[in-house]
Amino acid sequence: MSAHCMLTGAQPGFGNRISHSHRRTSRRFDPNIQTRRYWLPSENRHVRLRLTTRAVRAVDAIGVEAAVARIRARGVRV
């Protein structure tokens, strides 16, 4: 569960590495997960969120209260 975004639900994708001789081996495409700490005024505490960089920009746009509400609506504990 370490490579999952709490807000968007982004998770690793899978594909193939292709060598020069065109042999295929399995690989993972991990999302760019960053840990950010936000102040949650309604609960008077900090929350630590594991977000993709796209989700960090979304939190900046919609606000931390709305983002936490969306995360909880997905069933993720904050």
N, C-alpha and C positions, 0 to 999 in steps of 0.2 A: 504493500500500500504506500510505499514511500514516494513513488513517482506519480501521484494523483493530485490534481488541483482541487481544492475544496470548493471553489466557486463554480468553475466551468465543468468540472468532472473530467478534464483532459487526462489521458493515461497513455502509456507507451504504445507505439505502433510497432508492427513487426514487418520485416522484409528480408531481403537477401543482400549480402555483400557479393560483389561480382569481381573476381580477380582478373588480371590481365589475360589469363588463359581461359577466362569465362567460366570458371568453376564457381558454384554458388554455395555460400554458407550463410547460416541464419544470423540476423542482427536485430538490434532493438533501436527504435527512434524514441528517445526519452524527451518528454516536454521539459521546457526550461523552468524548473520549479525553484522559487525563491521563498524564503521565510521572512515574513514581515510582521511587525508588532504594531497594532493600532490601538488607540485609546477609544473605548466604547463608553460614551458619556451616560447612556441610559442605565448601564450596570455599574458605572463608576469603577471600571477596571480596564486593564489592558487585555487584548486577545492576540494570540499568536496564530497567524494564518499561513498555510502553505499554499502559495498561489503561483500560477504561471505569470510570466511578465505581461501577457495580454490582460489577465485578470487584475493585476496590480493597477494598470491603467483604467480598468473598469471601476475599481474601487475609488480611484481618484475622481472619476466622473460622476458616479451615482452616490457616493458617500459610504462610510463604513457601516452605518445603521442599516441601510438598504441591502448592502452586500451580506451582512450577517443574517438578515432576514431570509435572503435567497439561499444561503448556505444551510440554514436550519430547515427551510422548506424541502431541500434535497435529502434531508434526514441525517446530515452530518452534525456531530456534536461539536460545539464551539466552547 
